[in-house]
Every structure is written in structure tokens, then in C-alpha cells.
Amino acid sequence: MVKELIHDPIFLGQKSENATVDDMQTAKDLLDTLIAHKDECVGMAANMIGVKKRIICFDNDGEYMTMFNPEILKAFDSYETSEGCLSLIGEPRKTKRYKKIKVQYQNFDFKVRIKIFEGWTAQIIQHEIDHCNGVLI
């Protein structure tokens, strides 16, 4: 189900709790909401739809991917960039990102996976993990 987006910086600035198998509906709602905003958004975290759980969905080179409890294990080659956010009003803001990241997460079966992401996809994931950590750009 497509959910309303949250724009409250106080709510968005709070850290999210770990997701569990009981949060599957939230993950589905998050993906539905991302798809509904696909023309203006490439990734979302659960707090953007009002749920403080560590769940992110994003466009992974043309296919949507969902991660539960993502954590960046390693980051390589930092750079400065500007990003916008569907939850935040105003112009894009400057931020530091990494060209390549190693991420540990759980899939829909809650099996732990580790994968390396690069480029644009890595940047999206970093932005969404920031949301989980209560970090606003």
C-alpha cells in the first residue's frame, strides 16, 4: 500500500530500530511507495513512511532491491556531492559519499548477505542508510 511521506525533520532525525520478520508489511509498503514516486525518487527508508525500522528499498541498476538492517562494513574512495531528498524541502545539499561500499544486510528470508556496490547504487544506499541512522543531509 502506498503510504504518505513524512517531512518532519525531528522524526526523521531519530535512529531506526532493527527490523524483524514482523516488519514484512512495512517493507512491502515501502516498495509500493517508492514505485509510486519512481519519477522523482530512487530510494527510500522506512522512516520516510513513518516507521522507524532499518529497512531500505532502492533502484539497483533497474531492479528494485530491499534490505533489512543494512550496515556499511567498508567504504572506499570518498568524494563530495550534492543530494536532494523527497522528505526534505529545499535545494540539494552537499554531502560526502564513497564510490564503493561493502554492505551487510538481510534479505526477505532474513538471511545475512554481504555485497559490494559501486557508483550511483552505492550513493543511493549510503543516503538511505543515513536515514536509518537519523542522519539528514
N, CA and C of each residue as an Amber inpcrd file, in Angstrom:
protein
   411
   0.8410000  -1.1730000   0.0000000   0.0000000   0.0000000   0.0000000
   0.8920000   1.2450000   0.0000000   0.5760000   2.2000000  -0.8450000
   1.3260000   3.4480000  -0.9130000   1.0150000   4.2740000   0.3400000
   2.0830000   4.7090000   1.0090000   1.9500000   5.4680000   2.2570000
   2.3020000   6.9390000   2.0360000   1.8180000   7.7800000   2.9380000
   2.1340000   9.2030000   2.9110000   3.5770000   9.4090000   3.3520000
   4.2610000  10.3500000   2.7090000   5.6470000  10.6440000   3.0620000
   5.7200000  11.5510000   4.2830000   6.7090000  11.3000000   5.1160000
   6.9590000  12.0830000   6.3230000   7.9800000  13.1750000   5.9910000
   7.7080000  14.3960000   6.4330000   8.6170000  15.5150000   6.1870000
   9.1320000  16.1360000   7.4840000   8.7780000  15.5930000   8.6230000
   9.1550000  16.1340000   9.9180000  10.6250000  15.8140000  10.2240000
  11.5150000  16.8270000  10.2440000  12.9280000  16.5580000  10.4760000
  13.2240000  16.0050000  11.8690000  12.3840000  16.2880000  12.8410000
  12.5950000  15.7330000  14.1860000  12.3710000  14.2260000  14.1670000
  11.2970000  13.7750000  13.5240000  11.0450000  12.3410000  13.4000000
  12.1430000  11.6800000  12.5550000  12.4590000  12.2880000  11.4110000
  13.4570000  11.7140000  10.5080000  14.8550000  11.6960000  11.1220000
  15.0980000  12.5480000  12.1030000  16.3990000  12.6190000  12.7520000
  16.6100000  11.5930000  13.8550000  15.6380000  10.7160000  14.0690000
  15.7660000   9.6740000  15.0910000  16.2880000   8.3780000  14.4680000
  17.1050000   7.6620000  15.2180000  17.6230000   6.3810000  14.7380000
  16.5080000   5.3520000  14.6700000  16.6040000   4.4980000  13.6630000
  15.6230000   3.4200000  13.4950000  16.0590000   2.1740000  14.2540000
  15.0820000   1.3590000  14.6100000  15.3360000   0.0940000  15.3000000
  15.5360000  -1.0130000  14.2750000  16.1650000  -2.0940000  14.6920000
  16.3450000  -3.2300000  13.7940000  15.0010000  -3.7960000  13.3630000
  14.9330000  -4.1880000  12.1150000  13.7280000  -4.8090000  11.5640000
  13.7180000  -6.2970000  11.8970000  12.5140000  -6.8620000  11.9560000
  12.3410000  -8.2960000  12.1930000  11.3980000  -8.8480000  11.1280000
  11.1570000 -10.1430000  11.1640000  10.2360000 -10.7580000  10.2020000
   8.8290000 -10.1910000  10.3430000   8.5150000  -9.6120000  11.4750000
   7.2000000  -8.9920000  11.6670000   7.0390000  -7.7000000  10.8630000
   8.1170000  -7.2330000  10.2470000   8.0910000  -5.9740000   9.5040000
   7.9590000  -6.1570000   7.9910000   7.5480000  -7.3240000   7.5560000
   7.4110000  -7.5900000   6.1190000   6.4120000  -6.6440000   5.4510000
   5.3020000  -6.3540000   6.1120000   4.3070000  -5.4670000   5.5020000
   4.8820000  -4.0670000   5.3220000   5.6780000  -3.6250000   6.2760000
   6.3270000  -2.3160000   6.1320000   7.2280000  -2.3090000   4.9100000
   7.9850000  -3.3800000   4.7030000   8.8670000  -3.4660000   3.5370000
   8.0580000  -3.4160000   2.2400000   6.9430000  -4.1040000   2.2050000
   6.0920000  -4.0920000   1.0090000   5.5040000  -2.6970000   0.7830000
   5.0470000  -2.0460000   1.8490000   4.5110000  -0.6930000   1.7350000
   5.5940000   0.2810000   1.2640000   6.7960000   0.0990000   1.7740000
   7.9060000   0.9600000   1.3820000   8.1970000   0.8190000  -0.1060000
   8.2360000  -0.4080000  -0.5890000   8.4720000  -0.6360000  -2.0150000
   7.3380000  -0.0610000  -2.8630000   6.1020000  -0.2650000  -2.4470000
   4.9570000   0.3130000  -3.1690000   5.0630000   1.8370000  -3.2340000
   5.4720000   2.4450000  -2.1350000   5.5930000   3.9060000  -2.0800000
   6.7320000   4.3880000  -2.9700000   7.8510000   3.6790000  -2.9580000
   8.9730000   4.0280000  -3.8330000   8.5470000   3.9500000  -5.2940000
   7.8860000   2.8690000  -5.6650000   7.4410000   2.7010000  -7.0520000
   6.4730000   3.8190000  -7.4490000   5.6170000   4.2200000  -6.5260000
   4.6660000   5.3050000  -6.8020000   5.3860000   6.6380000  -7.0440000
   6.5930000   6.7830000  -6.5180000   7.3680000   8.0170000  -6.6640000
   8.5900000   7.8210000  -7.5650000   8.5660000   6.7980000  -8.4120000
   9.7470000   6.4340000  -9.2010000  10.2470000   7.5450000 -10.1170000
   9.3780000   8.4730000 -10.5050000   9.8100000   9.5550000 -11.3850000
  10.6300000  10.6150000 -10.6660000  10.5940000  10.6060000  -9.3310000
  11.2980000  11.6340000  -8.5660000  12.1640000  11.0720000  -7.4500000
  12.2510000   9.7530000  -7.3520000  12.9460000   9.1450000  -6.2190000
  13.5360000   7.7930000  -6.6170000  14.7560000   7.4970000  -6.1370000
  15.4210000   6.2290000  -6.4670000  15.6320000   5.3360000  -5.2440000
  15.3000000   5.8500000  -4.0560000  15.4670000   5.0490000  -2.8570000
  14.6660000   5.6300000  -1.7120000  14.2990000   4.7490000  -0.7720000
  13.5570000   5.1820000   0.4180000  13.9370000   4.3180000   1.6060000
  13.8280000   4.9340000   2.7780000  13.9870000   4.2240000   4.0420000
  12.6320000   4.2250000   4.7440000  12.4140000   3.2500000   5.6040000
  11.1090000   3.0800000   6.2560000  10.6750000   4.3000000   7.0590000
  11.6250000   5.0490000   7.6130000  11.1980000   6.2250000   8.3890000
  10.5520000   7.2840000   7.4970000  10.8040000   7.2280000   6.2100000
  10.1810000   8.1800000   5.2800000   8.6750000   7.9290000   5.1420000
   8.2160000   6.7330000   5.5590000   6.7750000   6.4410000   5.5610000
   6.2600000   6.2860000   6.9980000   7.0420000   6.7860000   7.9580000
   6.5810000   6.8450000   9.3420000   6.8780000   5.6450000  10.2080000
   7.7660000   4.7580000   9.7590000   8.1000000   3.5560000  10.5310000
   9.6020000   3.5760000  10.8240000   9.9620000   3.6120000  12.1030000
  11.3710000   3.6780000  12.4890000  11.9860000   2.2810000  12.5730000
  12.1230000   1.6630000  11.4030000  12.7590000   0.3510000  11.2900000
  13.8420000   0.4360000  10.2300000  14.8900000  -0.3620000  10.3880000
  16.0190000  -0.3650000   9.4560000  15.6680000  -1.1780000   8.2150000
  14.9020000  -0.5630000   7.3350000  14.5150000  -1.1790000   6.0620000
  14.7210000  -0.1210000   4.9860000  15.3840000  -0.5130000   3.8890000
  15.5320000   0.3890000   2.7550000  15.1430000  -0.3370000   1.4700000
  14.6330000   0.4260000   0.5160000  14.3410000  -0.0620000  -0.8310000
  14.9850000   0.9180000  -1.7950000  15.5050000   0.4110000  -2.9090000
  16.1780000   1.2970000  -3.8560000  16.2440000   0.6550000  -5.2360000
  16.5110000   1.4930000  -6.2120000  16.7090000   1.0620000  -7.5900000
  18.1460000   0.5710000  -7.7140000  18.3070000  -0.7110000  -7.9780000
  19.6200000  -1.3320000  -8.1280000  19.8310000  -1.6290000  -9.6090000
  20.2630000  -0.6220000 -10.3390000  20.5040000  -0.7600000 -11.7800000
  19.2840000  -1.2930000 -12.5260000  18.1160000  -0.7180000 -12.2400000
  16.9070000  -1.0750000 -12.9670000  16.0210000  -2.0960000 -12.2890000
  16.4970000  -2.7060000 -11.2050000  15.6830000  -3.6600000 -10.4340000
  15.6050000  -3.1610000  -9.0000000  14.4100000  -3.2480000  -8.4310000
  14.2610000  -2.8010000  -7.0460000  14.8160000  -3.8530000  -6.0930000
  15.4580000  -3.3590000  -5.0430000  16.0540000  -4.2340000  -4.0370000
  15.6340000  -3.7320000  -2.6610000  15.3960000  -4.6580000  -1.7510000
  15.0440000  -4.3330000  -0.3740000  16.0990000  -4.9230000   0.5500000
  16.5150000  -4.1380000   1.5280000  17.4630000  -4.6020000   2.5350000
  16.8710000  -4.3830000   3.9200000  17.0370000  -5.3770000   4.7570000
  16.6810000  -5.2750000   6.1630000  17.9800000  -5.1380000   6.9500000
  18.0130000  -4.1890000   7.8650000  19.1500000  -3.9850000   8.7680000
  20.4910000  -3.8130000   8.0500000  20.5320000  -2.9350000   7.0420000
  21.7910000  -2.7520000   6.3070000  22.8350000  -2.0040000   7.1400000
  24.0680000  -2.4150000   6.9690000  25.2030000  -1.7620000   7.6310000
  26.3520000  -1.7030000   6.6350000  27.0050000  -0.5680000   6.5680000
  28.1850000  -0.4440000   5.7150000  29.3830000  -0.9690000   6.4930000
  30.0280000  -1.9980000   5.9420000  31.1920000  -2.6010000   6.5950000
  32.4810000  -1.8850000   6.2180000  32.5940000  -1.4920000   4.9430000
  33.7710000  -0.7810000   4.4480000  33.3340000   0.2030000   3.3820000
  34.0790000   1.2920000   3.2820000  33.8140000   2.3070000   2.2670000
  35.1420000   2.7350000   1.6550000  35.1340000   2.9390000   0.3350000
  36.3580000   3.2480000  -0.3950000  36.1740000   4.4890000  -1.2730000
  37.2100000   5.3110000  -1.3540000  37.2770000   6.4380000  -2.2920000
  36.1830000   7.4770000  -2.0530000  36.3790000   8.3280000  -1.0720000
  35.3870000   9.3600000  -0.7560000  35.3710000  10.4580000  -1.8140000
  34.2110000  11.1070000  -1.9140000  34.0430000  12.2540000  -2.8130000
  32.9240000  13.1340000  -2.2730000  32.9100000  14.3730000  -2.7120000
  31.8670000  15.3240000  -2.3240000  30.8170000  15.3720000  -3.4230000
  29.5530000  15.4430000  -3.0290000  28.4670000  15.5290000  -3.9930000
  27.3170000  16.3230000  -3.3790000  26.2880000  16.5460000  -4.1580000
  25.0700000  17.1920000  -3.6650000  23.9080000  16.2420000  -3.8830000
  23.0140000  16.1740000  -2.8960000  21.8590000  15.2810000  -2.9820000
  20.6000000  16.0010000  -2.5400000  19.5040000  15.6140000  -3.1510000
  18.1950000  16.0440000  -2.7090000  17.5310000  14.8860000  -1.9900000
  16.3930000  15.1770000  -1.3800000  15.6640000  14.1330000  -0.6640000
  14.1800000  14.4470000  -0.7310000  13.4000000  13.4390000  -1.0420000
  11.9580000  13.6100000  -1.1490000  11.3340000  14.0260000   0.1780000
  11.9830000  13.6760000   1.2890000  11.4610000  14.0230000   2.6120000
  11.8290000  15.4320000   3.0530000  12.8300000  16.0080000   2.4340000
  13.3140000  17.3160000   2.8620000  13.0180000  18.3690000   1.8110000
  12.5370000  19.4900000   2.2640000  12.1940000  20.5790000   1.3650000
  13.4290000  21.4390000   1.1490000  13.6040000  21.9020000  -0.0600000
  14.7200000  22.7900000  -0.3480000  15.6320000  22.2260000  -1.4140000
  16.7000000  22.9390000  -1.6240000  17.6760000  22.5920000  -2.6490000
  18.5290000  21.4040000  -2.2120000  19.1830000  20.7560000  -3.1870000
  20.1270000  19.6920000  -2.8320000  21.1970000  20.2150000  -1.8760000
  21.6660000  19.3270000  -1.0120000  22.6620000  19.6850000  -0.0060000
  23.9560000  18.9140000  -0.2530000  25.0730000  19.5370000   0.1070000
  26.3740000  18.8870000  -0.0710000  26.5530000  17.7900000   0.9680000
  27.1990000  16.7160000   0.5330000  27.4720000  15.6000000   1.4390000
  28.6870000  14.8240000   0.9360000  29.2470000  14.0100000   1.8230000
  30.3860000  13.1560000   1.4830000  29.8700000  11.7410000   1.2460000
  30.2970000  11.1410000   0.1710000  29.9210000   9.7630000  -0.1610000
  31.1650000   8.9880000  -0.5700000  30.9760000   7.6900000  -0.7800000
  32.0570000   6.7950000  -1.1860000  31.6840000   6.1000000  -2.4840000
  32.6850000   5.9260000  -3.3570000  32.4410000   5.3350000  -4.6720000
  32.1040000   3.8510000  -4.5870000  32.6140000   3.1900000  -3.5610000
  32.4400000   1.7400000  -3.4260000  32.2030000   1.4270000  -1.9570000
  31.1870000   0.5850000  -1.6860000  30.8860000   0.2040000  -0.3030000
  30.6370000  -1.3090000  -0.2080000  30.9700000  -1.8260000   0.9350000
  30.6890000  -3.2310000   1.2560000  29.5880000  -3.2160000   2.3050000
  28.4480000  -3.8490000   1.9800000  27.2650000  -3.7740000   2.8270000
  26.8610000  -5.1530000   3.3240000  26.5500000  -5.2310000   4.6130000
  25.9400000  -6.4300000   5.1870000  24.4760000  -6.1080000   5.4300000
  23.5970000  -7.0270000   5.0460000  22.1590000  -6.8120000   5.1980000
  21.4590000  -8.1630000   5.2740000  20.1750000  -8.1220000   5.5180000
  19.3570000  -9.3320000   5.4830000  18.3760000  -9.2020000   4.3290000
  18.1430000 -10.3290000   3.6450000  17.1980000 -10.3390000   2.5370000
  15.7960000 -10.6710000   3.0550000  14.8420000 -10.9070000   2.1350000
  13.4630000 -11.1820000   2.5370000  13.3240000 -12.4710000   3.3440000
  14.2880000 -13.3730000   3.2360000  14.2920000 -14.6020000   4.0440000
  15.0460000 -14.3920000   5.3600000  15.4900000 -13.1700000   5.5780000
  16.2850000 -12.7780000   6.7450000  17.5970000 -13.5480000   6.8280000
  18.1040000 -13.9150000   5.6630000  19.4420000 -14.4950000   5.5850000
  20.4350000 -13.3450000   5.4120000  21.5490000 -13.4230000   6.1380000
  22.5660000 -12.3830000   6.0620000  23.3090000 -12.4980000   4.7380000
  23.4710000 -11.3590000   4.1000000  24.1950000 -11.2770000   2.8390000
  25.2190000 -10.1600000   2.9550000  26.3020000 -10.2950000   2.2230000
  27.3180000  -9.2450000   2.1190000  27.5660000  -9.0340000   0.6330000
  27.5150000  -7.7660000   0.2310000  27.6780000  -7.4630000  -1.1910000
  28.3910000  -6.1290000  -1.3450000  29.1460000  -6.0060000  -2.4250000
  29.8260000  -4.7540000  -2.7540000  29.0080000  -4.0250000  -3.8140000
  28.8100000  -2.7310000  -3.5940000  28.0890000  -1.8770000  -4.5310000
  29.0030000  -0.7270000  -4.9240000  28.8430000  -0.2480000  -6.1550000
  29.6670000   0.8470000  -6.6450000  28.8170000   1.9100000  -7.3170000
  29.4130000   3.0830000  -7.4780000  28.8080000   4.1510000  -8.2610000
  27.4950000   4.6710000  -7.7020000  26.5560000   4.9040000  -8.6180000
  25.2600000   5.5020000  -8.2830000  24.5080000   4.6630000  -7.2660000
  24.5140000   3.3430000  -7.4380000  23.8040000   2.4780000  -6.4940000
  24.4050000   2.5960000  -5.0970000  25.7140000   2.6660000  -5.0090000
  26.3760000   2.8320000  -3.7070000  25.9600000   4.1550000  -3.0680000
  25.8440000   5.1950000  -3.8640000  25.4430000   6.5010000  -3.3320000
  24.0130000   6.4470000  -2.7870000  23.1190000   5.8030000  -3.5060000
  21.7290000   5.6700000  -3.0480000  21.6820000   4.9320000  -1.7070000
  22.3850000   3.8170000  -1.6310000  22.3830000   3.0130000  -0.4070000
  22.9030000   3.8310000   0.7720000  23.9760000   4.5870000   0.5610000
  24.5290000   5.4100000   1.6420000  23.5010000   6.4280000   2.1330000
  22.7830000   7.0420000   1.2140000  21.7530000   8.0230000   1.5700000
  20.6690000   7.3660000   2.4280000  20.2120000   6.1850000   2.0190000
  19.1290000   5.5090000   2.7430000  19.6040000   4.9860000   4.1020000
  20.8290000   4.4960000   4.1830000  21.3640000   4.0580000   5.4760000
  21.5030000   5.2620000   6.4120000  21.8590000   6.4170000   5.8650000
  21.8680000   7.6300000   6.6780000  20.4940000   7.8600000   7.3000000
  19.4410000   7.6950000   6.5040000  18.0760000   7.8360000   7.0430000
  17.8780000   6.8930000   8.2320000  18.2940000   5.6400000   8.0890000
  18.1460000   4.6750000   9.1820000  18.8800000   5.1160000  10.4430000
  19.9760000   5.8240000  10.2420000  20.7890000   6.2890000  11.3640000
  20.3620000   7.6560000  11.8890000  19.2880000   8.2040000  11.3240000
  18.8090000   9.5070000  11.7740000  19.6370000  10.6610000  11.2490000
  20.4120000  10.4220000  10.1990000  21.2550000  11.4600000   9.6110000
  20.5310000  12.0670000   8.4200000  20.3250000  13.3780000   8.4630000
  19.7080000  14.0920000   7.3620000  20.7680000  14.8750000   6.6150000
  20.7250000  14.8320000   5.2990000  21.7250000  15.5850000   4.5250000
  21.4140000  17.0610000   4.5750000
